[in-house]
Amino acid sequence: MELKEAIEKRRSIRKYEEKEVSDELIEELIEAARLAPSGHNRQPWQFQIVRGEIKDKIADTLYEKMISVEGSTAPHTATVMKEAPVLLVVYLTEENEENFLFDVLSIGGAIEHILLRATDLGLGSLWIGNTKYIEKEMQEILGNQNRIVSTVAIGFKAQEPHARPRKSLSEILVK
Ligand SMILES: Cc1cc2nc3c(=O)[nH]c(=O)nc-3n(C[C@H](O)[C@H](O)[C@H](O)COP(=O)(O)O)c2cc1C
């Protein structure tokens, strides 16, 4: 698939087939992240593949914590996490104040590489920020104290969403 096509075809997928994704395919995604640019080439990231009971425990923790919060999208995100076969946890390593902004930006770029490569391989994905509400609980469940910047749900898609609205070029291009 051409890069332009992957950029245009990528969608946030919130419905997944009940079908496993092999470690080999997930490692292809992490390989794409590995090649992303990073400030001072610090590569301040680590990735953990989470499946099965541990993934479901994380999803349930998010659901239970956020279900009573009016208007929150987090409970729906939790149901998506439960349906997707794989959750990729994205950690910030060696956190320090001086590099924080660049490091978080760099991780964002690495995640975008993951999403585009997933599209390229015929996989669906969802970038999840709502796990920020359970960072401490996730660190405990996963036995890892590094900052969790985001998670990414991955699986074979069971929906083909239309493109979501975007601002026009004239709105975002400053003259
Ligand atoms: C930093 C970030 C955090 C996000 N967190 C969530 C989330 O927790 N739950 C969710 O359903 N979607 C989440 N999304 C997906 C956005 O809602 C989605 O990208 C946006 O609505 C545009 O839709 P599209 O990805 O299909 O183009 C997140 C996206 C980004 C970039």
The ligand as an SDF file (V2000), in Angstrom:
LIG
                    3D

 31 33  0  0  0  0  0  0  0  0999 V2000
   -3.9110   11.2950   21.7130 C   0  0  0  0  0  0  0  0  0  0  0  0
   -5.1760   10.5960   21.2730 C   0  0  0  0  0  0  0  0  0  0  0  0
   -5.9690    9.9760   22.2290 C   0  0  0  0  0  0  0  0  0  0  0  0
   -7.1370    9.3040   21.8490 C   0  0  0  0  0  0  0  0  0  0  0  0
   -7.8570    8.6560   22.7910 N   0  0  0  0  0  0  0  0  0  0  0  0
   -8.9710    7.9720   22.4460 C   0  0  0  0  0  0  0  0  0  0  0  0
   -9.6890    7.2170   23.4150 C   0  0  0  0  0  0  0  0  0  0  0  0
   -9.2960    7.1150   24.5790 O   0  0  0  0  0  0  0  0  0  0  0  0
  -10.8100    6.5750   23.0150 N   0  0  0  0  0  0  0  0  0  0  0  0
  -11.2600    6.6220   21.7100 C   0  0  0  0  0  0  0  0  0  0  0  0
  -12.2930    6.0010   21.4090 O   0  0  0  0  0  0  0  0  0  0  0  0
  -10.5770    7.3140   20.7570 N   0  0  0  0  0  0  0  0  0  0  0  0
   -9.4450    7.9720   21.0900 C   0  0  0  0  0  0  0  0  0  0  0  0
   -8.7140    8.6380   20.1290 N   0  0  0  0  0  0  0  0  0  0  0  0
   -9.1520    8.5970   18.7060 C   0  0  0  0  0  0  0  0  0  0  0  0
   -9.7750    9.9130   18.2350 C   0  0  0  0  0  0  0  0  0  0  0  0
  -11.0580   10.0570   18.8060 O   0  0  0  0  0  0  0  0  0  0  0  0
   -9.8430    9.8940   16.6990 C   0  0  0  0  0  0  0  0  0  0  0  0
   -8.5270    9.8580   16.1790 O   0  0  0  0  0  0  0  0  0  0  0  0
  -10.5550   11.1100   16.1020 C   0  0  0  0  0  0  0  0  0  0  0  0
  -11.8950   11.1510   16.5260 O   0  0  0  0  0  0  0  0  0  0  0  0
  -10.5280   11.1130   14.5590 C   0  0  0  0  0  0  0  0  0  0  0  0
  -11.0580    9.9050   14.0420 O   0  0  0  0  0  0  0  0  0  0  0  0
  -10.1700    8.9570   13.0910 P   0  0  0  0  0  0  0  0  0  0  0  0
   -9.0000    8.4650   13.8970 O   0  0  0  0  0  0  0  0  0  0  0  0
  -11.0730    7.8210   12.6660 O   0  0  0  0  0  0  0  0  0  0  0  0
   -9.7270    9.7870   11.9230 O   0  0  0  0  0  0  0  0  0  0  0  0
   -7.5340    9.2930   20.4780 C   0  0  0  0  0  0  0  0  0  0  0  0
   -6.7140    9.8960   19.5240 C   0  0  0  0  0  0  0  0  0  0  0  0
   -5.5440   10.5210   19.9060 C   0  0  0  0  0  0  0  0  0  0  0  0
   -4.6440   11.1130   18.8440 C   0  0  0  0  0  0  0  0  0  0  0  0
  1  2  1  0
  2  3  1  0
  2 30  2  0
  3  4  2  0
  4  5  1  0
  4 28  1  0
  5  6  2  0
  6  7  1  0
  6 13  1  0
  7  8  2  0
  7  9  1  0
  9 10  1  0
 10 11  2  0
 10 12  1  0
 12 13  2  0
 13 14  1  0
 14 15  1  0
 14 28  1  0
 15 16  1  0
 16 17  1  0
 16 18  1  0
 18 19  1  0
 18 20  1  0
 20 21  1  0
 20 22  1  0
 22 23  1  0
 23 24  1  0
 24 25  2  0
 24 26  1  0
 24 27  1  0
 28 29  2  0
 29 30  1  0
 30 31  1  0
M  END
$$$$
